[in-house]
Amino acid sequence: MPDSGTLGGGPRVFDRTLVRMGLALLIGIAGAVAARSISMPLPYLLGPLLACGSASIMGAPLAALPYGRELGQVAVGLAIGLRFVPVVVITIVKLLPFMLLATILMIIATMIAALILRKLAGTDRKTAFFATAAAGLAEMAVVAHQKNADSDTVAVVHLIRVTSIVTIVPFLVTIFGEDGGIHLAPIPFRGEAIPLIALFVVGAAGAFLVRRFKLPNSWLLVPAAIGALVSGFGFGPFAVPSVVLTVAQVVIGVWLGCRFRRSLLGRLWRVTSSALVTTAFLLAVAMAIALALSAVTGLSFVTSLLAVAPAGVTEMALTATGMHLDATTVTAFQITRIAVVMTTILFTFRIFETFSRRLDASSD
């Protein structure tokens, strides 16, 4: 017969998890309020990220809400998709060659970053390559594990890169640019509540069902596609209320902050410091590409920077929305990059491996 400790273990663990999630939300909300009070760019994302990240590194027992980030992505995806009216789609299609060229340049930059990481952190080729690839953290960690690379190192490097860029880029946008001037006309929520709730449910259900196909960023892309179809066929107009996007930012910021673990960062301190160097390199390359893209296409520098920055689609789209920039173009560039990277990852790895071996041979 099970003892009382065993019988009580489940509820106690559940209670502790609830406390950790509640603590993370409280710290995240406090961070958002503090960031708002000092006029920090993107306060509802960066405030919770920095507050929960700092608390987690100091050892606070935090836990993110289950499916919180995913549902936040659904809200962001719908908000972006509902902006894809036909004229916007035509404009984005015209930019497709520049999207592909920017993606190729960023892939080359990540290969160079992999060489830098390998040199500084002493990692093997596979780990260095997958750690610096400009795709999603979760997807690259899974691929790295499948290819017998160090998935912990890959996860840490991606986390540091995404977090650093998400934190730095809004400040760069504020310094080098100004309000993009794209303000959506307010749409009364009361009359559109039921269709919006239905779209949210359908988007979340669709993303959940598509998970089996391993589609990158499915929680963002599926709702965005549904929103684009609704908008493209002339239904609406609909718009996700700003309060929903604010909640989404807080939840996503808390999730990112809770990913930091003092034990993991301490164990991989050399990787951590090397990741900061490669992040600085990739951000500098992104700024150079953004300058060229802005000069050729007429897009603003800050929109171009958000479009090519090797960070998360959701976070860059939120930054564009918060700065009243062209979030649809930013999302299209980011999706194109991730789609190309994910479909060519093994081919590009073979190129990197061949080049890396020859470089090692020439230095011997």
Number of C-alpha atoms within 10 A of each C-alpha: 3 6 7 8 9 9 10 10 11 10 11 12 11 11 12 13 17 16 15 18 20 16 18 29 23 16 22 31 23 17 25 26 16 17 21 16 10 9 10 16 22 24 24 29 30 30 29 33 31 23 24 33 28 17 21 20 19 12 13 17 17 27 23 25 19 10 11 16 22 22 21 23 30 29 29 27 31 28 27 28 27 25 23 22 17 14 9 14 17 11 11 18 13 11 15 14 11 15 22 15 14 21 24 15 14 23 22 14 20 25 24 19 24 27 20 19 28 19 13 16 18 14 19 15 19 20 26 28 28 33 32 30 28 30 27 21 22 16 16 24 23 15 17 23 15 11 14 10 22 19 21 17 24 28 23 23 29 28 23 19 28 23 23 17 24 24 19 14 21 23 15 15 20 14 10 10 14 13 14 16 10 13 11 9 8 10 14 11 14 7 9 15 14 11 13 20 12 11 19 21 15 16 27 24 15 16 22 14 12 14 13 8 8 9 15 17 23 23 27 25 25 26 30 26 18 20 27 23 16 21 19 19 10 11 11 14 12 21 21 21 16 12 9 13 20 21 16 24 30 26 29 28 31 35 27 22 29 27 19 24 20 17 11 14 18 12 10 17 13 14 23 20 16 19 29 16 17 24 23 15 16 23 23 13 19 23 20 14 22 24 17 15 23 17 13 10 12 10 16 18 21 27 25 25 25 32 31 26 27 31 25 24 27 24 25 27 26 28 24 27 22 21 24 17 23 24 25 22 26 25 27 19 26 26 20 16 25 22 17 16 21 18 10 11 21 14 11 17 17 12 12 20 16 11 13 17 12 11 12 9 9 8 7 5
